[in-house]
Amino acid sequence: MALNILLDRFPNLRSDPDRPPRFLPSLSMTGVRELPLLF
């Protein structure tokens, strides 16, 4: 599920510049679970 979320967020961030705001709060909600995956 984490991979799906990441794949959904990455293209959205690059496609729509208005998506980042939504991506930031998502990181806070998930915590450090996706941080290592992002890097």
Distance bins in CASP14 RR format, pairs under 12 A and 6 or more apart:
PFRMAT RR
TARGET T0000
AUTHOR 0000-0000-0000
RMODE 2
METHOD distances of the structure
MODEL  1
1 7 0 0 0 0 0 1 0 0 0 0 0
1 8 0 0 0 0 0 1 0 0 0 0 0
1 30 0 0 0 0 0 1 0 0 0 0 0
1 33 0 0 0 0 0 1 0 0 0 0 0
1 34 0 0 0 0 0 1 0 0 0 0 0
1 37 0 0 0 0 0 1 0 0 0 0 0
2 8 0 0 0 0 0 1 0 0 0 0 0
2 9 0 0 0 0 0 1 0 0 0 0 0
2 26 0 0 0 0 0 1 0 0 0 0 0
2 30 0 0 0 0 1 0 0 0 0 0 0
2 31 0 0 0 0 0 1 0 0 0 0 0
2 33 1 0 0 1 0 0 0 0 0 0 0
2 34 1 0 0 1 0 0 0 0 0 0 0
2 35 0 0 0 0 0 1 0 0 0 0 0
2 36 0 0 0 0 0 1 0 0 0 0 0
2 37 1 0 0 1 0 0 0 0 0 0 0
2 38 0 0 0 0 0 1 0 0 0 0 0
3 9 0 0 0 0 0 1 0 0 0 0 0
3 10 0 0 0 0 0 1 0 0 0 0 0
3 34 0 0 0 0 1 0 0 0 0 0 0
3 37 1 0 0 1 0 0 0 0 0 0 0
3 38 0 0 0 0 0 1 0 0 0 0 0
4 10 0 0 0 0 0 1 0 0 0 0 0
4 11 0 0 0 0 0 1 0 0 0 0 0
4 34 0 0 0 0 0 1 0 0 0 0 0
4 37 0 0 0 0 0 1 0 0 0 0 0
5 11 0 0 0 0 0 1 0 0 0 0 0
5 12 0 0 0 0 0 1 0 0 0 0 0
5 22 0 0 0 0 0 1 0 0 0 0 0
5 23 0 0 0 0 0 1 0 0 0 0 0
5 26 1 0 0 1 0 0 0 0 0 0 0
5 27 0 0 0 0 0 1 0 0 0 0 0
5 29 0 0 0 0 0 1 0 0 0 0 0
5 30 1 0 0 1 0 0 0 0 0 0 0
5 33 0 0 0 0 1 0 0 0 0 0 0
5 34 1 0 0 1 0 0 0 0 0 0 0
5 37 0 0 0 0 1 0 0 0 0 0 0
5 38 0 0 0 0 0 1 0 0 0 0 0
6 12 0 0 0 0 0 1 0 0 0 0 0
6 13 0 0 0 0 0 1 0 0 0 0 0
6 23 0 0 0 0 0 1 0 0 0 0 0
6 26 0 0 0 0 0 1 0 0 0 0 0
6 27 0 0 0 0 0 1 0 0 0 0 0
6 30 0 0 0 0 0 1 0 0 0 0 0
6 33 0 0 0 0 0 1 0 0 0 0 0
6 34 1 0 0 1 0 0 0 0 0 0 0
6 35 0 0 0 0 0 1 0 0 0 0 0
6 36 0 0 0 0 0 1 0 0 0 0 0
6 37 1 0 1 0 0 0 0 0 0 0 0
6 38 1 0 0 1 0 0 0 0 0 0 0
6 39 0 0 0 0 0 1 0 0 0 0 0
7 13 0 0 0 0 0 1 0 0 0 0 0
7 14 0 0 0 0 0 1 0 0 0 0 0
7 34 0 0 0 0 0 1 0 0 0 0 0
7 37 0 0 0 0 0 1 0 0 0 0 0
7 38 0 0 0 0 0 1 0 0 0 0 0
8 14 0 0 0 0 0 1 0 0 0 0 0
8 15 0 0 0 0 0 1 0 0 0 0 0
8 16 0 0 0 0 0 1 0 0 0 0 0
8 19 0 0 0 0 1 0 0 0 0 0 0
8 22 0 0 0 0 0 1 0 0 0 0 0
8 23 0 0 0 0 1 0 0 0 0 0 0
8 26 0 0 0 0 1 0 0 0 0 0 0
8 34 0 0 0 0 0 1 0 0 0 0 0
9 15 0 0 0 0 0 1 0 0 0 0 0
9 16 0 0 0 0 0 1 0 0 0 0 0
9 19 1 0 0 1 0 0 0 0 0 0 0
9 20 0 0 0 0 1 0 0 0 0 0 0
9 22 0 0 0 0 1 0 0 0 0 0 0
9 23 1 0 1 0 0 0 0 0 0 0 0
9 24 0 0 0 0 0 1 0 0 0 0 0
9 25 0 0 0 0 0 1 0 0 0 0 0
9 26 1 0 0 1 0 0 0 0 0 0 0
9 27 0 0 0 0 1 0 0 0 0 0 0
9 30 0 0 0 0 0 1 0 0 0 0 0
9 34 0 0 0 0 1 0 0 0 0 0 0
9 37 0 0 0 0 0 1 0 0 0 0 0
9 38 0 0 0 0 1 0 0 0 0 0 0
10 16 0 0 0 0 0 1 0 0 0 0 0
10 19 0 0 0 0 0 1 0 0 0 0 0
10 20 0 0 0 0 0 1 0 0 0 0 0
10 23 0 0 0 0 1 0 0 0 0 0 0
10 26 0 0 0 0 0 1 0 0 0 0 0
10 34 0 0 0 0 0 1 0 0 0 0 0
10 37 0 0 0 0 0 1 0 0 0 0 0
10 38 0 0 0 0 1 0 0 0 0 0 0
11 19 0 0 0 0 1 0 0 0 0 0 0
11 23 0 0 0 0 0 1 0 0 0 0 0
12 18 0 0 0 0 1 0 0 0 0 0 0
12 19 1 0 1 0 0 0 0 0 0 0 0
12 20 0 0 0 0 1 0 0 0 0 0 0
12 21 0 0 0 0 0 1 0 0 0 0 0
12 22 1 0 0 1 0 0 0 0 0 0 0
12 23 1 0 0 1 0 0 0 0 0 0 0
12 26 0 0 0 0 0 1 0 0 0 0 0
13 19 1 0 1 0 0 0 0 0 0 0 0
13 20 1 0 1 0 0 0 0 0 0 0 0
13 21 0 0 0 0 0 1 0 0 0 0 0
13 22 0 0 0 0 1 0 0 0 0 0 0
13 23 1 0 1 0 0 0 0 0 0 0 0
13 24 0 0 0 0 0 1 0 0 0 0 0
13 26 0 0 0 0 0 1 0 0 0 0 0
13 27 0 0 0 0 0 1 0 0 0 0 0
13 38 0 0 0 0 0 1 0 0 0 0 0
14 20 0 0 0 0 1 0 0 0 0 0 0
14 23 0 0 0 0 0 1 0 0 0 0 0
15 23 0 0 0 0 0 1 0 0 0 0 0
16 22 0 0 0 0 1 0 0 0 0 0 0
16 23 0 0 0 0 0 1 0 0 0 0 0
17 23 0 0 0 0 0 1 0 0 0 0 0
19 25 0 0 0 0 0 1 0 0 0 0 0
19 26 0 0 0 0 0 1 0 0 0 0 0
20 26 0 0 0 0 0 1 0 0 0 0 0
20 27 0 0 0 0 0 1 0 0 0 0 0
21 27 0 0 0 0 0 1 0 0 0 0 0
22 28 0 0 0 0 0 1 0 0 0 0 0
22 29 0 0 0 0 0 1 0 0 0 0 0
23 29 0 0 0 0 0 1 0 0 0 0 0
23 30 0 0 0 0 0 1 0 0 0 0 0
23 34 0 0 0 0 0 1 0 0 0 0 0
23 38 0 0 0 0 0 1 0 0 0 0 0
24 30 0 0 0 0 0 1 0 0 0 0 0
24 31 0 0 0 0 0 1 0 0 0 0 0
25 31 0 0 0 0 0 1 0 0 0 0 0
26 33 0 0 0 0 0 1 0 0 0 0 0
26 34 0 0 0 0 1 0 0 0 0 0 0
26 35 0 0 0 0 0 1 0 0 0 0 0
26 38 0 0 0 0 0 1 0 0 0 0 0
27 33 0 0 0 0 1 0 0 0 0 0 0
27 34 1 0 0 1 0 0 0 0 0 0 0
27 35 1 0 0 1 0 0 0 0 0 0 0
27 36 0 0 0 0 0 1 0 0 0 0 0
27 37 0 0 0 0 0 1 0 0 0 0 0
27 38 0 0 0 0 1 0 0 0 0 0 0
27 39 0 0 0 0 0 1 0 0 0 0 0
28 34 0 0 0 0 0 1 0 0 0 0 0
28 35 0 0 0 0 0 1 0 0 0 0 0
30 36 0 0 0 0 0 1 0 0 0 0 0
30 37 0 0 0 0 1 0 0 0 0 0 0
30 38 0 0 0 0 0 1 0 0 0 0 0
31 37 0 0 0 0 0 1 0 0 0 0 0
31 38 0 0 0 0 0 1 0 0 0 0 0
32 38 0 0 0 0 0 1 0 0 0 0 0
32 39 0 0 0 0 0 1 0 0 0 0 0
END
